[in-house]
Every structure is written in C-alpha cells, then in structure tokens.
Amino acid sequence: MTTEIAWRVFYTRRHLALPQAADPLISTLWDLDEWLDVNDVPDGRPYLIAPDGRYDIELNRYFETELNASPEDTQKATASDLKLWLTFLWVSRDRTDWREATPDDRAAYKHWRTVAARGPHVDLVTWDREVATVNQFYKWAVRHKHCTKNPIVQRESRSSYQHPHHRQGAAQTPAEASHQAPRRDVVWLTPAMYRSWRDVGVRGFTSAGLPDFSFRGRFGARNAAYSNMMIRTGMRLCEQTSLSVFELPHLVPGQLNARTWLPWRIAKYGSARHIYIPASSLKELWDYVEEERAEAIETARDAGVYERIRNPLIIADRTNPFVEIDGQRVTIDQLSHAERRRLLIDARDGLEPVALWLNETGLPSARSCWQEVFKTANKRCTRQRLNLRCHPHALRHSYAVITLEQLWRGHIQDLAAMNPTQRQTHQMVFGDPLNWVRMRLGHRSVVTTLRYLHALQDLEMQTRMALIPDDWEPTGTHPQDLTDTTESDPEETSE
C-alpha cells in the first residue's frame, strides 16, 4: 500500500500569518484567531483532511466533542491511528468511505498491518491499541448515528472480574484484537534507584554522589521538586504540569501529608481526586515558589512578557480567585489546561501567572518542557556511567508499586491477628489497598490498577528465586572433578 496519497493530520494554531497577496479576496478573510476564541477551540486540537482536500465535519466532530477534555497526547495518538485506517480505505479499498467500511475491510487491514509481506509488520501490542482506538471511534459514530454499523466485530468480554450472574449485560470487546500481546512490564524505580537518577541526572552530582562543579544545568532545584512530587503523588504529567498555585497547600507543622484537590478539568478522563503531598516534598515546592519561580516572574515582568499574552484571564483578587468569561463567573477549578496557561493574577507588584510550574521566561511550562528535562537527565546519567533511565510515567508506576506494597504489607499484618468478624469490620472501615491506590491514580477501573499487583508478584518471585540454593552441582565440587575418566570410543569422539 502506498501512502503517497494519504489522509493528513493538522493541529489548530493561533497567530498564523495571513498570506500577502494583492487579491482582494484575502482582505475578506475572517480573523482565524477570533473564530477559534469564539468557538472555544484550543491550540493543538487535531483535525483530519482527506487526500482530496475535503474536511469531514462528522469525522472531526469526534475531537470536538468526545475527546475535547482528553489530554493532547491522547488526541494526537487517536488522530494518528485513525489516519492510518482512513488512508488504507482510500488507497487499498478504492476510496471506501469510513461510514461504509465492513468487517472484510478490517480483516484486510489487519492482514496488511501485521503479516503482509510488504506491510509494516507491527507488533501485537501496537495492533491491539489501534483496534481499541478505532473501535472507540466507531462506537461513538454509531451512537450519534453518523454511521449504521461498527466494522469491528464484537464479542462478549471474558474478563475474569465480570460477575457470572450479569451475563446478559456483559461488556463487549473487539473480536479482532489479538489478546496475545505480551504484557508490558511495569517500569518502576526503587527509592534508592530514583534518588541516584535524580541526584546525578537532575541535580548534577557525580555517580559517586559528589557535587560536579562542571554541571551547568539550570533550575536543578525546580526540576528535582517536580520529579519528587511526581513520584510521591503518582500524578500524570499532564495533570501535574497544569497545577496552579491555588492547588498548593500550605505547610502545617507536624503534618506528614498535606491534602489537595485535583480538579476534574485538568484530571485525565475527568478523574478528580484528592492528592496527598508529603511534607518534605511540599517544603521543596514552597522553596521553589519563593525563590526560582519568584525570580522568573520578576524577570518576565521587567521584559513585559505578561502584557503580551493574548486574551488573558485576569484574577483581580487573590483571596477570591475567579474570572469573568462571557459575563459568567468562573472559578479556577472549572478552567481547562489551555485556559490556565493564560490565567494571570493582578498582584501588587504587577501581573503574574497562576500556573505553579514556570519556564525560564516566566511563562507556564509545557509538557514537552518536562519531557526534555527527563531526556537530558537520562543523557547525563549515561555520561556518568550510571545505568539508570527514567521517564515521567515511570515515576507514576513507582508511586503505585511502592505504595501498594506498603499498604498490602500493613493490611496483611493487621488482618493476621483478627478473627473473621474483626477482619470484616477492618475491611469496611479501611477498605481495600488496591482500591485506595486506584483512587489516588485516577483509574476508572480497578482492572487497570491490577497491573501493579503483577509487578509485586514478579518482584516476589525474583526475591524467592534469589534465595533458592543452586544445588545443580554437589557442594564443594568443581567442574574438573566431574570429568569422566572412562575410555571413549574413538569413533564417537571423532566429530
């Protein structure tokens, strides 16, 4: 299949220059930025254009409605998977419209993607993700009557967590998913491993733990505070990056963990929840706010950076944080990722951003900024010959595995000394550790959280294997003691 003629993915973007031409038609063009503002379209929203230049309104409405609150990375991945499927229909299925696609089209696509001699030979993990993405799109399209049927054949889910008496309402799952893809190991770091990675990669120490005076990295304290908060709270990259100073609790003497609220507008899939910040991490955050962040704000004010922000949202009173949008009073917890990036406080010394995490120019940092921080830290660890690598989601995994292990250990110890009635009461009062971790991570289903139990099971097996004595050879013997001294047949040993 050739991709010379393919569907293309574009992203909304403000501040585009209008073409310079003498054609009077150019002067009649509307202000694109104004149109995006009026229709509340954020920068970075994907949309698909057909090879013939056609904009499919029904297709792109999926990003406007169903995925509107999803993180940018999710929207980009969805657009990429849909683009591949639509291009296949266009190029290899005689320009078949996605509304008319059949199970035969999907079967041919699977053959092309996975086993065709000239195909890309994607692995099963990738294929299963693509199936899930396109299946969600078609379920939405059928539900909103944009097409009559889903070309992906469904079957009843065989999830072991489904109650056997609820068979009539059993969930459906794509039948063409392989269900054979290897389970990806949860990448996580022990506390000691994390500290080594952070100190060498982020703070600029040597692998021996000594200060490296050749280190020229900037904002080391800020970056360390960011990664510390991530591994101690389990927040996603998109969630933590969009925090405001109003979500940062104050230090209370004697309090080990401070609780704050993650609003649904910046929580992935709307999973609003309480976040617990350890006192040590919280102190680092306030040190960053009062030092590096304050310095960046002062530099930006002097350069007039905040006056150049287009369509800013201004909070007039820090003690009563709300803004006016189209005559409506809107509180901070109702603002999206994009709206928070242009949210400012009219403070005594001038304007300042509400965003907690700022870059060196004093503006809210983007997720790409933090991804680059982690990449740079990994490269430094490599140069220092420290065999450790980390990415933002690995810190979320680390939080989940370590917290779950600690909770289960205490839970089992408590239950061991109880009778059945006491155990039942204990479960009712304190609940299930797995469900507690699920709520802290913002998972919609406990099935997703179960992957961390698998990590603990694998860790336990590794520990047990390390303790199993190696009794393949008799104790005190050496290979030379086991040499067979019997005469060999020359014909048998000649080869």
N, C-alpha and C positions, 0 to 999 in steps of 0.2 A: 504494500500500500504506500503510495507516495503522499507526502504531506506538503507538496508544493502549493496545493490549493487547500487551505485549511481554515477552520474557524479560528478566530483570533480573540484573545482576551485583552481588554483595556481596563484602565482604572480611572475613576473620576479624579480630577485635579484642578485646583483653583490657580489663579494668577498665570494663566496661559496668555501668551502674546497673540493679539489678533493679526492676521495676515495683512501685510502692507500692499495695497493694490489700488489702482485708480477706478476699479469697478464700483459704481455707486451702490451696488447690492451689498458691499461689505459694510457700509455705514448703517444698513438696516438690521444688521445682526444684533440680537439681544445680548445683554450682559450675561455671559455664562455663569460667572461667579454669583451674580444676583439670583439667577434661576436656581442654582444649587442651594443657596441660602434659603430661598423662599420654600423650596420643596424639601428642606432639611436633609439634603444628601451629603454625607460626609466625604471627605477626601479618601481615596483608596478603595472605594466600593467597586468591585469588578463588574464588567458587563461584557457580553459576548456579541461579536459581529460575524455574520455569515460570510462565506467566501465571496458572495456576490454583493457585499456591502449592506445587506439587509439587517435592520435592528429588530429582533424578535421581541415584541413587547411582553408576551405571556412568559416566554422563557426567562427574560431578565427580571420579571417581577418576583421571581423566586429570591433574588438577592435583596430586593427592596422590602419584602415582607417577611419571609420565613427566616432568612439569615441576617436580617437587619441588625440584631443585637449580638450576633456571633462575633468572636474575635477576628481580626483581619487575616490571621494565618489560616483560620478555618475557611473563610470565604475564598481566599486565594487557592487553597487546595481543592475546594469544591469546583471552582471555575476551571482549574486545570484538568480535573477528571472528566468534567462534562465536555470540555473542549475536545478531548481525545475521542470520546464516544460520538459526538456530533460530527467530527471530521471523518471518522470511519463510515458513518452513514452517508456522508456526502460523497466521499471518494470511492468507497468499495461497494456501496449498496445503491448506486445510481441515484444519488441525491435524495434518499429517503428522508422524509420529514420525521422529526423525533416523535411527533404525535402518532405516526403510523407505524412505528417500529414494532417488530414482532419478536417472539421468543427465538425464531430462527435467526433473526439479525443478531440477537445477543449471543447465541451459540457460535455464530461465525466470528463475532468479535472476540469471544473467549479463545477460540482457536487461534486467531491472529495474535492476540496479546501473549499467549502462554506457550504455544507449541509449534506454530507455523515456522517453516524453515527460514523464511525471510522476515519473520516477526521479531519483536523486541525481546521475547522470552523473559517477561517479568516474573519475579518470584511470586510464590503463593500469598505471601503477606501483602504485597502490593496489589495483587488481583483482588483479594478479599476486601481491601479498603476501597478499591474502585467500585466493586459491586455494591458495597454499603452506601457509598456516596450517591451513585446513580439511582439506587433503589429509593433512598430518601427523597430525591427529587421527583421521581415518578409517583410516589405515594402522595406527595403534595399536589402534583399536577392532576391526578385523578380526583383527589378530594375537592379541588377547586374547579373541576370539570374542564380543565384545559386539554385533557385527552380522555379517552374512554377506558383504556386498559394499561396496565403495567406490563411491559415486555419481559420483565424479570419474573420467572416462575417462582412462586412461593411454596413453602411447606410449613407444617406446624413445628414450632420450636421444640427441640428436645432438651431444653435446659433442665438440668437436674434440680434447679431451685424452684421450678414451677410446681404448684400444688397438684397432686394427681386428681383431686376432685373437681378441678376447674378446667377440665379438658375442653369444654365447649367454648370457653373464651380464651383458648390458648393463643399465644403470640405467634406471629408469622415471621419467618426469616427467609432470605433468598436461598432457593434451592441450588443455584449455580455457584454459590460460594464454595470454595474447596473444603473448608473445615479441616484441612490437613496442614495448614501453615504452621511452622514451628512457633511455639510460644517464645516471644522475645523476652530475654532475661531482663529483669528489672535492674537497671544500672544505678547503684547507690554507693555511698561512701560511709565508712565508719567515722565517728567523731575525730579519731586520730588522723585518718586519711584526709578528711576535709580540712582540718587545721593545717596540715602540711601543704595541701594545694593552695589554700588561701594565703598562708604566710609567704610562700615562695612566689606564686603566680600573681597575687593581687597586691600584697603589701611590699613585695620586692626584697624578701630575705633570700639568703643562700639556702641550698639544700641542707646545710648543716645547722640552720636555724639562726644564723648570724646576720646582722644588718649588711646589706650590699650597698656600698656607697656609690657604686656605678649605676644604680637604679634611678631612672629618670621618669618613672611613671607619675602621672598627676592624679589627684583625687583618690589616693590609696585608701584613706580613711572612709570616704564616701562609698567606694566600691566594696570595701570589706563590710561596712554596715549593711549594704544592700544584700550581699550574699549571706551574711549571718542571719538577717531577718528571713530570708527565703528558706534556709534550712531549718530554722526554728519555728516557722509558722506553716510551711507547706503551701504557701500561695503560688499561683501560677504567675508566669512572667507578665502577662497582660494585666492581671489583677494588681500586682504589687506596683507596677510602673504607673498605674493611674491613681494611686492613693493621693489624697490631699492632706494638708496639714491638719484639717479638721478631723481626720480619722486617726491621728496620732495621739494616743492617751498620754496623760501626764504621769510622771514618776510619783509613786506613793511609797514613803519609807516603810520597809518591812513587807511590801507586797512582792511576791515572787513572780507573778504573771499578771500583766495588765490586759484587760479585755477590751476589744474594739469591734466595731461592726463594719463588715464589708457590704456595701450597698449592692442591690441586685443589678443596677445599671452597668456596673463595671465587673461584676462577677460572671464568669463564663456560664452560659446557659441560665443566667438569672439566679445562680445558686447563692443567694445572700446568706451570710452566716457570721457567727462570732469568730474572731481571730484572737488567739492568746499570744501575747508578746512577752517573752521572758524579760525580767528586769535588766539583766546585763545587756541584752540587745537593745532595749528601749533607751538605756543611757547612751549607747553609741549613736542612736538615731538623733537624740536631742543634742549631742555634741556636734553632729554633722549639721543640724539645723542652725545652731547658734554660731558655727564657725564657717565651714566651707560653703554652705548654702547662703548664709548671710553675705559672704564675700562676693559670691556670684551675682546676687541680686544687686548689690551696690555697684558692681562693675557695669551691669546691664542698665541700671538707671542712668549712670553717667553717659552711657552711649545712646540713650534714648530708645532702647530696644522695645520697651513695653508700649510706647506711644505709637509704634509702627504695626502693632498687632491688629489685623483686620477683624472688624466686628467683635470687639472684646465684650465679655460679660463681666460686669463690674459689681463687686460686693461693696456696698457703701459702709457697712458697719460689721466689723469683725465679730462682735458679740451676737449678731443676728444675721447669720450667713444665708442670704437668699439673693436671687437676681430676678429681674423682670424680663420675660421673653414674650413678645406679642401681647403685652398687657397682663400676662399671667405671672403670678408669684411662684417661683420655682426654687425649691431648696436644693442643697448640694447633692444629696443622695439621689436626686432624680436626674442628674446630668450624666450624659454618656462620656465615653473616652474622649471623643473629639471635642465636645463642649468643654470639658475640663481643661483642655490644652489652651483654650483662650479665656480662661477664668482668672480674673485678677482681683486683688483686694486694694481698695483705695486707702492705704495706710498713712500714718502721719508723715513718714518720710518720702512718700510717693507710692506709685503702683508697685505691686509685687505679685508673682504668680501664687495661685493656691496649690499647685502641684507640689508634692513633697520632694520628688526627685527631679533635680535640675541638672542640665549640662553645663559646660564651662562658659557658655554665652548667657546663662541665666534663664534660659527657656526650658519648658518641660522636656525631659528626656524621652526619647522614643525607645521602643523595644529593640530596634536594631542597634541602638547605642549599647545596651546591656549585652546583647549577643556578641558584639565586638569586644566588650570587656572580657567576656569568658574566653573568646578565641585568643586574645592577647595573653591572658593568664596561662592558657594551655601551652602556647608557644614558649613562654618564659620557663615553664616547668620543663619543657623538652630541652631547652638550652642549659638548664641547671641539672640535667640528667635525673630528673625526678619523674618516675614512671607513673604519673597520675594525670588524668584528664577529667574534665567536668563540663557539663552544660547545665543551663538553668533548670531543666526538668529533672536532672539527676538529683538536685538538691530537694526537690519536692518528693522524689522517690525516697531519698534518705530520711527525710522527716517522717514519712509514712512507715517505713520499715522499723526505724528505731523506736518511734512512739508506740507502734503496735506491739513490738517485742516487750517493751517496758510495761505496757498495760496488761498484756497477757500474763506476764510473769507475776505481777502483783495480784491479778484476778485469780489465778490458779492457787496462789498461796492463801488467799482469803477463803476460797471455797473448800480447801482441803480440810480445814478444821471444823466445818459446818455439817449439820445434818441436812437431809433433803428439804425440810421446811425453811431452814435458815438460808439455804442456797437460793431457794425460790425468792425469798424476800430480798436477798442481796442483789439478785438479777433485776428485780423490779425497781429497786432504788438506784443502782449504779449502772444498769444496762449492760449492753454487750460492747466490749472494747472495739470490735470490728466496726460496729455501727457508729461509735464515737469518732473513730478515725474517718469514716465515710463522711460524716457531717463536717469535720474540720477541713477535709479536702474538697468538699462541694460536689461529691459524686452523686448522680441521680439514683444510681442503683448500687447496692452492696456487692453485686456481682463484679463490678469494676474494681472495688476495693480488695476483693479476694486475691488479686494478683500479688498483693504484698504478703499474704499468707503463704503463697507458693515460694516467695523469696525466703521467708523464715524457715519453711520446710527444707529448702535446698541448703540453707545455712546450717541447719541442724544436722543434715546428712553429711555435709562436708566436715563438721566437727567430729561426728561419730567415725567417719572414715579415717580421720587423722589419728584417732585413738585406737583403731583396730591394729593389733600387732601383726607385723609381717612375718608369718610363720611358714612361708613357702620353702625356706631353706632351714635345715636343722640349726639350732643355736650353736654358735662357736665354729661353724664350718666355713670354708672358703671355696670358691669355685675350683681351685686346683685340687682340693681334697676330694672332689666328686668326680675326678677324671676316671673314665672306665679303663681299667688296665688289662682287660681281656683282649686277646688277639683278634684282629679284624680280618675279614676276608678281603684280600686284595681286590677282587672283582667288585665288591660292594663299595670300596672307598676310592676306586679309581676316578669316579666322577666328582 
